[in-house]
Amino acid sequence: MIYDGSSKKKAANSAALLRLRGIFLTTATTSLGIMPMLFETSTQAQFLIPALMIIREDIRAKIKRFQTV
């Protein structure tokens, strides 16, 4: 965008928005993909639920850290 005559600040803002879109989509699809397994009651799922809880908390912590910046 700098080559188009835009300022550095505008180019950085546009790049950040494009990058955040991918991060948001990845987080949303991961969260939605985990949900069915979190509510599963089978014996096999009982072994995976603790791992899924760790992933969920990690995503939550990263979002919280991003919001404080």
Contacts in CASP RR format, 6 or more apart in sequence:
PFRMAT RR
TARGET T0000
AUTHOR 0000-0000-0000
METHOD contacts of the structure
MODEL  1
MIYDGSSKKKAANSAALLRLRGIFLTTATTSLGIMPMLFETSTQAQFLIP
ALMIIREDIRAKIKRFQTV
1 10 0 8 1.000
1 11 0 8 1.000
1 14 0 8 1.000
1 15 0 8 1.000
2 8 0 8 1.000
2 11 0 8 1.000
6 14 0 8 1.000
27 59 0 8 1.000
27 63 0 8 1.000
30 55 0 8 1.000
30 59 0 8 1.000
31 56 0 8 1.000
31 59 0 8 1.000
34 52 0 8 1.000
34 55 0 8 1.000
34 56 0 8 1.000
37 45 0 8 1.000
37 48 0 8 1.000
37 49 0 8 1.000
37 52 0 8 1.000
38 49 0 8 1.000
38 52 0 8 1.000
38 53 0 8 1.000
38 56 0 8 1.000
40 49 0 8 1.000
END
